Amino acid sequence: MPLKDELNGYLRLPRSFFGIPAPDLGNPDVGVIGIPYDLTSSFLPGPRFGPDAIRRATDSERSHSYPLSLGRKDAIDESLTKSITLEDVGDLEVMLRLPEAAAMDISEACAKLALKESNLLFLGGDHFITFPILKGLKRGRPGRYGLIHLDAHADLYPDMGGYQLSHSTGVRRIVDGGLVSMEDIAGYDLRSALPDQREEITGTKAPILSKDQFKNRVNEIGKRVEFLYVSVDMDVLSPQIAPGVSHPESGGLSMVDLLELIIFIFNTGKVRYADIVELNPLLDSSGITAIAARDIVKEILTGFATQK
């Protein structure tokens, strides 16, 4: 008999990811995969510890399983424990690999996962991971993909210090690799993008696309693609809310702003895959960035539940 069975009734039960249960049979509604990789981080390393920090935040006694009311006009009364099933697959073993090898392993794993019917949420890790994830997903489940890129940066550099695989080159690699066309990408808020990068990804050199312009673009993309992939870089938020990121920039969204956008994106009914990247626990002394990431995870899980 396992030792833990001797303490039945004394031990606190595991509450990973808000206590959402795994399925008894078959595939889960949502699979969660950690990708603890930050070897391409060009400023402050530490996002490799992001997946564990998010798991701890969602496992807190304060992390109830009901959807958030922030950014939502009408409350959702049903607990996520009753509306979806979830499996935490664990972390991919890529932490110490060079970018080329890590990208290959990430793509191979994602191609296998894409064969299943589960929605997938990836926890980074730096923003390098989005490119190999999408490459693998598209190989495993071919079709027309759209990318929603929520970030302070455009990630459109051709290289970073001579390296083509980097946290700041991901969107460039995605477009040049033919994974997603530029017309099927919607970026917001991109406040630190260069003018030519901003024009390429939004069609305008305006400092920041208006919410209405962004939403219109999301709707247009949603009508013509089969699958939407949502990538949330934690530095899209104001540093007052999310100081624990590797590349903070002045300005940024509030949590209400961001959650409203995520809710809107899921209303397209096309979101199958998402990631949360660039949480740096080494810079998050108060833990509030991990709390923000926890709430983004909950909103994404709620979005998957409403699309069932």
Beta strands, then each sheet from edge to edge (+ up, - down):
strand 1: 30-35
strand 2: 86-91
strand 3: 119-124
strand 4: 145-151
strand 5: 185-189
strand 6: 227-233
strand 7: 271-277
sheet 1: 2+ 1+ 3+ 7+ 6+ 4+ 5+
end
